[in-house]
Amino acid sequence: MDGNEPGRKPKFFNYPSAIEGPPVPYSTDEPSNPVFRGLPLAIGASLVSSLSFVQSFLWNNAGFGALRSIKELEDYEPRYDPTVIPIADAPAESTTSYTSPSDAQKQALAQDVKGRYYSVTDFHDAYTSGKLTPTAVAESLLPLIRRDITPPGVHSVAFLHSKVKLVLEAARAATKRYQDGKPLGVLDGVPVAVKDEVDLDGYRKCMGSSRDYTRKNGGTSWCVRQWEEAGAVVLGTLNMHELGLDTTNNNPITGTPRNPHNKHYYTGGSSGGSAYAVSAGLIPIALGADGGGSIRIPSSYCGVYGLKTSHKRVSSHPTVGLAGTTGVVGPIASNMADLEISYRVMATPDPDEPSSALFAPPRPLSQGKRKKTIGVYTEWFSRADASVRSVCQKALDYYEHKLGYSIVDITIPFIPQGQIAHAITILAEISSCTPDVKGLTAANKVLLSIASKTPADDFLQAQQLRNLLMQHLAFLFKEYPSLVIVTPTTPNPGWHIVPGDLKYGVSDANMSVRSMEYVYLANFTGVPSLCFPVGYVDPVEGEGKIPIGLMGMAEWGAEELLIEWGRDGERWLNEGLEGGRRKPGVWVDVLESAREMRGESNGD
């Protein structure tokens, strides 16, 4: 067990050797991939998917062969699995304490905070007081999110399936528990929804495609079951980018949800439906999945909170992921208190999943004094657009001058090449699970056809670079205990929708690579990462400013450190940022809508 002091009980299982990487300067070649959109994309996709020499040309043009020139990789073995597990040295905490109403109230934001979203505590208080019931809330939400009614619900593009019978059964069971004075906790009766990438008993799973990925034996993913067992009412499955293979959530098959803050912008992907549903106020918590920023990018674009968990910490068993060494599941939430509760419940160790079973149940950090340190790799941070840098720098200044954080300069070798290695890895993983591209969107036909040309040597070199990066991160975490590595969530201020792209889709690898420039590292190395909104910038079109997110990465298993860092960041949003938080124009006052519906029902 590397990374542990001799003679002491090991802190981690599979911890990388803490070795500083080679001192190489930041150097990158900007991508120059052809951009396909509209009808030419549809026609070109057929050609690319059927012509091997075109696939090989595009593979080389994308720069995937760049790892061959890194001589330093000769000193590193390939590392295929980024799972690193902390060894527990304290008693486990029961999950009932995670949903304690009194504990949740301590973390809830004051009612007078500007731009305040409803929290799970607001739902719980409404139910406990008898002013509302979980049934009333579910009945008010279903007409807004259902696709199977005429006309479809105004927010139905964010959802794929909602089983009315199942939803109301769960809501009525929660209602009875409140009436009997025996709620399960603060999550009881709270509406939630899950990305169409996990399994949910009674629901068809299509992963945003026209295909059927439903398990023959049925079953619900462990992480979702934990929410259900805490009483949460699952409203259904949420829209996503087809197979999770891009960062816009542009989906000609299932529809493309627009950004709640500005309809001329994408929600981001691939968990776009999840981020939309939370940003629009429909639900306080949603489940997302993240193989290359797919929780954090849409959370950033939509102005909400997202947590990419440590690799294998949160079990989705029996779901089989398409990206086994890069993808994880995690929560998207309207505020830090809800992100914290939802994470802790879903991270309950799964005895049937070998890696998850080794993790200890989450528990809050001890309240002892410790130095709070932020690490910034200036050359990397500075690659963000000027408007993004400005917003994020103001938040960093608040951390340093108002909250007492120490900011240190760090470097990380081969950051641009690491992004190529991550892309090689995740695309090869998904391509191997999807050898037949018939029936997929045109953009994914192109992407997976190109990915299928990855040679084994290049895949192995990518895993060597993974090992190098993990060892260097271990070095940084040893050098600076409790370090949070901070960057913008994305270097770009949202992704503007080009007219016409929604019909056929778009294949813009240059913009995709740009949007993933910061997020990829946590996926590739397995560390946890959290993002939250820190400001807003003017759009290039339409009304509604575009949210900007700040992102932190921490040591393997250090979700609780990130939660503390996120809570501190929430203070900037609510106390430091001029004008405070903004709610989008389409925000739904769910509790008021339920009260009105209940009043009309009582009036009848």
N, C-alpha and C positions, 0 to 999 in steps of 0.2 A: 504494500500500500504506500505509494509514493506521496510526498508532500507532508509527511508527519514527522514530528520531532522524535529522535531516538529515545527509547525508554518511557515514552508516554503513550497513553491509550490513543489509538488512531482517531483522527477527527473525521476522516473521509474514507470512503471506499472508491477506488479507481481515480484518485486525485492525480492530476498530471504532475510531472516533475517541474518544480518551480525554476525554470531556466530562462534567462533573458534571451530574446531572439536577436538575430543579427541586426546591427545598427545600419539599416538601409534607409535612404531618404524616401519621402513620399513621392511616388512617381506613377503617373497613369496616362494611358492613351484614351481619349474620349471615344466612345463607341460610335461606329458609323454603319449601323445596320439599316437596310432598306425599310421604309415604313409602308405598310400596306393598309388600305382602308377602302370601304365601299365595295362596289362590284369588282374592281380589280383584285381585292383581297379574296373574294369568293372564288374567282377564276384561278388566281395564283395559288391558292391553297390546294386545289386539285392537282396542279402541276407539281408543286413541291412535294406533296405526299406520295406522288407516283414516280418521281425521277430521282434516283439515288445520287447522281452526280450533282444535281442542284442542292440536295440536302448537304452533301459534303462541302460544297462551295460555301454555303451559308454558315455551316459550322465553323469553318476556318475564318470566314469574314467576321464572325462574332468575337473572335479573339480567344476561343476556348483552348487553343494550343499554347497560350502564353506561359503556362506553368513549366513547359519544357525547358525554358531558359533560366530557371531558378536553380542555380548550382547548389545553394545552401540546403535544398531538400534532401540531398544525399546523406545528410547527417541525421535524418529523422525517419523513424518507422511510420508506416501508415497507421492512423487511428480511425477506426470505422464507427465507433460508438462514443458519443460525447457525454454519456451518462456518468455523473459524479454524485455520490450519495453521502450526505453527512451522517456520521454515526451518532445516535442519540446518547446523551449522557445525563438525561434528566427524565423524570416521570412524564408519561404521555398525558395530554389534556383531552378530556372527553369532548366530543363534538357538540354536546348540548351547551357547553359554555360559549361556543362560537355564536350561538343564536340567542343568547340571553338578552331579553329586551332592555334590562338595566344597563348592561355593558354597551349595547348598541346606541342607547340614548346618549352616552357619554361622548361618543364619536360623531354623533349627528351634527350637522351644521345648524346654526341659529336660523330661526324662521325668517329673519329680516335680511339675510344675505342676498345681495343683488344677483339676479339670474339663477336663483336657487331651484334645483330640480327636486322632485319628490324623492324621498329615500324610503327604504324598506320600513323604517321606523314610522313614517307617516301613514303607510298602509296599516301597520300593526296598531297604531293609535286609533285610527278610524274604525278598525274592526273591534278593538277592545271597548271603545266607548259606545259601540252600537250604532254609530252614525252611518256606517256602511257595513256591507258584508262582502266576503270574497266572491260570492255569487253575483252580487250587484256589479262589482268591478268587472268580472269576466263577461257578464252580459252586455256591459257598455262597450267593451273592447272588441268583441267578436264582429260586430257589423263594420268596424273600421279596418279589419285585417283580413277578412275572408275573401278568397278569390272565387268561391263557388256560389256567389249570389249575383244578382243583376240589379243595378250595376255593381261591379266589384267594390270592396271597401276602399276608401280613399287612400289608405296606407297599405293596401294588399300587395303591392309590388315588393315590399320588404319581406313578405311571408310567402312560403310555398304551400304549406298544408296546415290546416287547423281542423282537428276532429272535434266537432261541437260536443258530441256526447261525452268524450273523454275529458274535455276541458270542464264542462259543467259538473261532471261527477266529482272531479277533484275539488272544484270550487265549493260544491255543496258539502263535501266532507269537511273541508276547512271551516266553512260557516258553522256547521254543527259543533265542531270543537270549540269555537269561540263562544257559541251559545251555551255550551256546557261548562264554560270557564276553564277549558283544558287545552289552550293552544299549544302547539309543539315548540313555539319559539317565535322570534321576530320574523322569520321567513314564512311562517304559516299563512297561506292564502295570498302571498305576494305573486303577481303575474310575472312570469319569465318566459323566455323562448330560447331555442337552441339552433345553431347553425346546422344546415342539412349535410353535415359531414360526420355526425355521430348517429348512433342507433337509438330509436325511440319506439318502444313497443306500440304496435297499432298504426304506425306511420310508414309510408314508402320513403325510401332514401334514394335520391338521384344525384346528389352532389352537384346540383346546379346544371345537370345535363339531361338529355333525353333518355338516358340509360337507367336501368333499375339496379341499384346496389343494395337493395334490401336483403338482410340476412335471412336465409331460409329457415333458421331456427328461431327467428325473432329475438327479443331481448332488448334491454335498454342499456346504454353505456353507463359504466360505473359512476362517472362524474355527474351525469344527469340524475341517476338514481339517488345520489346523496342529496341533491336539491329537493327531489320529490319526497324523500323520507323526512326532510325538514319541513315539509308542508307546502313548498312552492307549487304554484299552479302553472304547468307548462302549456302555453297557448298554442304551440305548434312549432314547425320547423321554418327556418329563415333562409332567405335567398342568399346566394353566394356566386362568386365567379366560377364558371364551369371548371370542375376538378381542382379549384383553388389555384389556377395557373396564371394569375396576373394580379395586378394591384389596382384595378379600376372598379371591378364588379360590373363591367360592361357585359351583358349577357343577352344575346339575341334570342335565346331559347326560353328563358324564364322571365325575361324582362329586366330592366336596369333601374334600380332605385336611384333617384337623384339626391344630391346632398341636401339635407334639411335646411342648411344655412343659405344655400344658393342653388337653385335648380339647374344652373348652367355648369355645375361642377359634379364630378363623380363623388360617390361616398368613399371611394377607396375599396380595396379588396385584399384578400378574397372574402373576408367576413363582413361584406358591405351591408347585408340585411340586418346583421346583429347591431352594427354601429348605428344604422338608420333608426332602428326600433328604439334604441336607448336615447339617441339624440333628439328624436321627435317626441320624447316623453311618454311613449306607449308603455314601456316597461323600465324598471330601474336597473335590471340585470339581464344580460344575455350571454350565452355561451358562444365563444369563437374558437377558431383553430388557427395556428400560426406556424407556417413552414418557412416563410421568408418575409415576415412582417405583417402577416394577414390579420392579426389582431390589432397591432399598433398603428399601421398605416390608416385603416378606416377610423380608428379611434381618434387619431390626430386630425384627419380631414373633417370629421364630424363633431369635433370639440368635446369628446368624452374621455373616459379613463380606460386603459387597457393593460392587462398583465399577461406577458408571455412567460410561462412558468419554466422552472428548471426541467431539463429533458428527463422524461419518464416519471416526474414527480406526481403528476395528476393522471390517473388511469382513465382510459376510455374503453377498456375491455368490456365486451368482446369485439369492439370495432377494430378493424384492421386498417391502419393508415396507409396511404399511398406513398408517404415520404417518411420512412421509418427512422432515419437518423437525423432528421431536421425538424419534423413536425411535432407540435404539442397542442394541447387544448388549454384554454384559460378563460377568464371572465372579462367582459366589457361592462362597465357600470357608469352610472350618472355622477358618482362622487366617490371619494376615497373610502368612506365608511362602508358603502355597499360593495366596493371592490374587495375590501378586506374580508367581509363576512362571506361573500360568495366564494372567494378563493379558499378560505379555510375549510369550508364545508366540503367543497368538491375535491380538496386535496387529502381527504381521509384516505389512509393507505388501503389499497385493495389487496386482500390476501391471495387473490387468484392471478395477480399480475406480478411476476417476480421482482421487477425493479421497484414498482410502487410499494410493494410490501416491505421493502427494506427502509423506506423513508419513515421517519417519525411523524406523528401528527403535527401539523403546524402549531406553533405557540408564539405569543408575542415576545418581542425582545425584552430582556430585563431592563429595568429603569436606571441601572448604574450609569455613571458618567463615562463617556468615551469621546474620542475625537471624531468629528464628522468631517469626512474628506470627499471632495469631488475631484475627479481626474479629468482633464481636458487635453485631448490631442489637437493642438491648435491648427495644424495643417489640414487635418481632417474636418474639424468643426467649421473652418473657414470656407470650405467648399460649398456651403449652403448659399442660396440666393441672399442678396443683401437684406431684403425685407424679413426673411426668416432669421438671419443672424441677429438683426437688431432686436427683434422680439425676444429671442432666446437669451441674448446677452443681458437684457434687463432683468430677466428672472434669475440668471446666475449672480448678478450684482446683489440682488435681494438675499439670495442664499448666503453670500459672503458677508455683506455689511449689516444685514438685519437679523440673520439667523445664526451667525457665528460659524458657518462652514469654512473650512480651509480649502482653497482651490490650488491644486498642484498640476504642473505640466507633466504630461506623460507622452510616450510614443508607443506605437504598435506597428511592427513591421508588416509589410506586404498586405496592407489593407485593400488596395484595388485588386490585387491578385487573389486575395482571400474571397472577394466577391465572385470572381470567376470560378474559384474552386467550389464555393457554395452552389452556384448555378449548375455546374457540371454534376454535382452530387444529387441535388433535389430533382433535376430534370431526368437524370439517369434512373433514379428510383421510381419516379412516376411513369416514365416511358416503359420501364420493364414491366409495370403492372397494366400498361395500356398499349399492347402491341398493335391493336387494330384501331385506327383513328376514324373509321367510318362513323358518320352520325355526329361527330363532334363539331363545335363551331369552327369556322374557317381559321381563326387565329390559333386555336389549339392544334389543328391539323398541321399547321406550319411549325409550331413550336415543338411538338412531340416528334414530328418527322425529323427535324434537325437533331433533337436530343438523341435519337436512336443511333446516330453516327458516332457517338462518343467511344473512342478506343479504350480498352482496359488500362493501358499505360497511363493515360491522362486521368482516368478515374482514380487510380492508385496515387498519382502525384497530388491530386486534390486531398486525399486522406493524409498524406504526409504533411501538407500545409495545414490541415486541420490540427494535427498534433503540434506543429510549431506554434500556432496561434494559441492553443490551449496552454501550452507550457509557458508562453510569454504572459498570458493573463494570470496564471498561477503565480508567476514572479511578481507581477504588479500587486496582486492581492496580499502577498506576503510582505512586500515592501511597504504597502499602505493598508493596514488593517481597516476593515469597514469602508473600503473604497467604493464609491459609486462613479462609474465612468459615464460622463454626460455628453450627449450630442443633441442636436435637433432630431425629432422623430423622422422627418423627411427633409431633404434639402430644398424642396420645392413647396411653394404655397398652394397646395391643392393641385388637382388635375382638371383643367378646363375641358368641357365636352365639345368636340368639334362637330358641327352640324352634319348629320348623315351617318355618324359612326354607330348610332344605336341600332340601325337596321341590320347591318352585316357584321358589326364588330370592328375592332381595330387591332393591328399588330404593329406596335411601336416599341420595339425592344429598347431603343435608346432612352425613352422616357421611363420605361419599366425599370431599367437598370438604375437610372437616376433616383427614382423614388425609393429604391431598396438600399441605397448607398450606406445608410447607417444601421438599418434594422437587421441585415443579414447576419452580422457577427454573432449575435446571441443565439440564433438558430444553429449556426455551424459549429459553435463551441459548446452549446448546451447550457449557457448561463441564463439566469432569469433577467427579465427586462420589463420595465414599467414606463408608461407614458401618460401624460396628462396635458390639458390645454393651458397655454401660458399667454395667449394673446390672439390678435386678429389683424388681418391685413385687407386692403382693398382688393376687390375682384377685378378681373379684366372684362367681365360682363355681368349684368344683372344686379339685383339688389341682394344685400346680405353679405357681410364681411366673411372672410375665409379663416377658420380657426388654424392656429399653429400649435404644434405639440412639442414638448421637451421630453427627452427619453433618458433613462438611466439604466445601466447594466451593473450587476453586482456578482459576487462570488456564487458558485454553485450552491443551491439550497438557501440562499440569502434573501428569499422573498420578503421576509419580515423587515429586513433592513431597507428594502425598496419601498415597502409600505410606509415606514417612518419617513423616508425621503419624500414620498408622494404626499403625505399629510402636510409636511412642511411646504411643499410646492403649492398645495391647495390654499395655503395662507397667502401666497403671492397672488393667486388668481382672485381671491376674495377680498384681500386687504391692500395689496400693493399695486395691482394693475389698475390704471386709470379707466374708470367706467365699469370695471368688474367683469364678471362673466356675462355672456350673451346667450339668450335662448333663441332658437330659430323661429321664424315666423309661423312655421307649421306645427310648433309645439302644442301638444294636446294636454289639457288639464284633465287628466284621467279621473281624479277624485271628484272634481266638480261635475264632470259628465255623468259619473255614476250617481251622484246625488240628484242631479236633474232627472235622470231616467227613473231613479227610485221614487222621486217625488211625483212624477207623472203616473207611475204605476200605482202609487198609493192613492193618487187623486182619482184614478179610475175606480 
